[in-house]
Amino acid sequence: MLDEQKQFEINTQLQLALSNDLTVEIEYYSHDLHEKIKGKLLLVDNLARLLRFDNEDSTAISLNDVMEVTVD
């Protein structure tokens, strides 16, 4: 569980990457495993708490699982 400041920082980074078409690297939990994914975002849905990547699979990650975001 992330504190409000960290959640705000992550959301700011995601919006920056989405609006400027930047590549992001996201660290997240998936089935109790620490995972990473890198790519461009297609969608950040704060209501559904979902990220969708602009890749062949349209990979989706729950915002609740995100631990860290790095913008390239």
Buried (B, 14 or more C-beta within 10 A) or exposed (E): EEEEEEBEBBBEBBEEBBEEEEEBBBBBBEEEEEEEBEBBBBEBEEEEEBBBBEEEEEBEBEBEBBBBBEEE
